[in-house]
């Protein structure tokens, strides 16, 4: 409990003294819960009443972005180090009818659209430590539940569709004019825009010296709208194209001097890349896959006029000889191929945060359905991913166990709670109890590395 109180001292400006004390007790309770994390289980594992826990989850206007930002600034940030931004969405299935923001979202786990709630999250990644720390999240609101039932018998066949459509004439329609470029109106874009602006504005105030110049996104965000959005915020995007992307090399021939200079050259043949673009071969230890890395600058019709730094990874299985590829891109033309690959691979750290939030901290278990309660429950789960990592580092030193994980940490807190209740050692020194035989006997029932 003392470790938690020391961490939360930096948040004295965000909560009242009473609420800060309650938050510390709730954190201690969440770390000790062995089953699902709900307001009821938090009350059962803590000294707070169920009504007090409900009141905390109903607090209005809590700036959770500043909570995570202050934790990052005081305990994680190191001046002069380089960091990355990463953003992604996480989906959690919900069966209720009244949960705020419930809709139909695509779940990568279920591999289909499901009834669920969805949250877009921005985290900051320590490149050296390869660790992700969530900064902020925002819920996606889509009212699409009324379009669930589709009668498959009324679907028109492809033949009928072809017969109804008129043959399109070649060329541009006469009298047509260029349309003014407008920003995307999709929910994902608008939520990311709002959240990114909010994060950037707070960082300029509290961490103006932060070295963070790249935004890493998965292939879903790999098109022009998100690239321009990142550029407006002073960031370079790193993302992924489809394996059949249409790429065109810059024009290398002589200019005639008449008319507009040519910018587009030959189309890139991804099945037979020119060896002049070859960078290196990656062969990981104990792996049957050899990866050849190519890098070049190219254009794509989906991002007209924007020259991109392209990195193609061609994977060949040594035994089966099967070939596959990944195409990464960035608008940072100075970034080397191996750094592009490393930065994009670090994007997956945010997926570990999603896993921890769902498995250990209540993102998959919350029963709240009102807007304020849902917002607080989700943000508490994400804040716990940061606090959990900070506490875990301290216990690694205390227990001299460098291999400790979240399961071991929760076992430690559960053991201490059992000792308080069953062994009646509330007044004993917590550090002395950690080295006692009783602690080891109880902890080894569930721990992995202790």
Beta strands, then each sheet from edge to edge (+ up, - down):
strand 1: 82-93
strand 2: 103-107
strand 3: 112-126
strand 4: 131-140
strand 5: 211-216
strand 6: 236-241
strand 7: 248-250
strand 8: 264-267
strand 9: 278-283
strand 10: 289-299
strand 11: 308-317
strand 12: 323-330
sheet 1: 2+ 3- 1+ 5+ 6+ 12- 11+ 10- 7+ 8-
sheet 2: 2+ 3- 1+ 5+ 6+ 12- 11+ 10- 9+
sheet 3: 2+ 3- 4+
end
